[in-house]
Amino acid sequence: MANWAIYSIGFLAQILFSGRLIYQWISSEKSKKVLTPSLFWKLSLFASFLLFVYGWLRDDFAIMLGQILTYFIYIRNLQLQGEWQKAPLLLRIFLFVFPIIIVVYGYNNNVYDIDDLFKNENIPFWLLILGIVAQVLFTFRFIYQWLYSEKRKESTLPAGFWLLSLIGALLILSYAIFRKDPVLLVGHSLGTIIYARNLFILKKQHD
């Protein structure tokens, strides 16, 4: 596939990721408290779908890892909000099995070798490790959010989520600069501002 097409998929994913944050941010600013709208999770799921494909097409394991770990958490939050059940059954089945299908199909048909994901000649090993650490930390924010929400039996975005988001985004920005990846650079530049702003809103909310 042509590079322009691959980058288009990546930029579309980042536009959706940024769109969810802007929508959540504006909604929170209006209410003077941090909200968790269902559209936030719907856009997250679709954007994750696209960014996983982008990472696969670029043979970038760090990106793929980050998306596959959060993909199902987005689905779970939609379940907690009662929105997942409203989607057509065939769409739910497709979205649920998609990451598994693409990995299994690609491996079994020798589209890529699993070792190649860790040995990309365009990514030095130390940089790959930085990318993986950054993505794991960035992903952990959703694991934390998921456990927090399960405990409360409602989908919510606590302070710890935004703090982990800010730290993870700064690390990913470092990875993007070394990797010279415009998709990650543009996407996470906006994110850091919104993460910091949500922390500020939460602080005022509890003062």
C-alpha positions, 0 to 999 in steps of 0.5 A: 500500500502507498505511504500516503494511504497508510498515513491517511489511515493513521491521521484519520485515527488520530483525528478521531482520538483528538475529536473524542478528547475535544468533545469530552473536554468541551462537555466537561468545561460546560458542566464544570466537572469531568464527564464521561460521554458515550461518544468518547468511547465510540470514537475511541473504539473506531480510532483504535481500529484504524490505528491498529491497522496503521501500526500493522501496515507500518510493521510497528509493534509498539503501536499495535500493542498499545491498541490491542490492549485498550481495544477491549476496554473501550468495548467494556466501557460501552457495555457499562454504559449500555451502548454496546448492546444497542449496536447491530449484532454482526457489527459487534461480532466483527469489532470483537474478533477483528484484532484476533483475526488480523493477527492470526491470518497474517501469521498463518499466511506468512504475511509477516513473521512475528519476529519481524515485529521486534526486529524492524530495521527502521527502528533501533532496539532501544527506541522500540523499547522506549515505544513499548514502555510508553505504550504500556504506560499509556495503556495502563491508564485504561486498565486503571480506569477499567478497574476503577469503573468496575468497582463503581459499576459505572464508566468514569474517568478518574484523576489517575487516568488523566495523570497517567495519560499526561505522563504516557503522552509525553513519553510517546511524544519522545518516541515520535520525535526519534521515530519521525512519526508525524501521526503520533507527534500531531495526535499526542501534542494536542492530547497533552494539553487536554490531559493537563486541563482535565487534571486542573478541572478535577482539582477545582472540582474537589477544592 
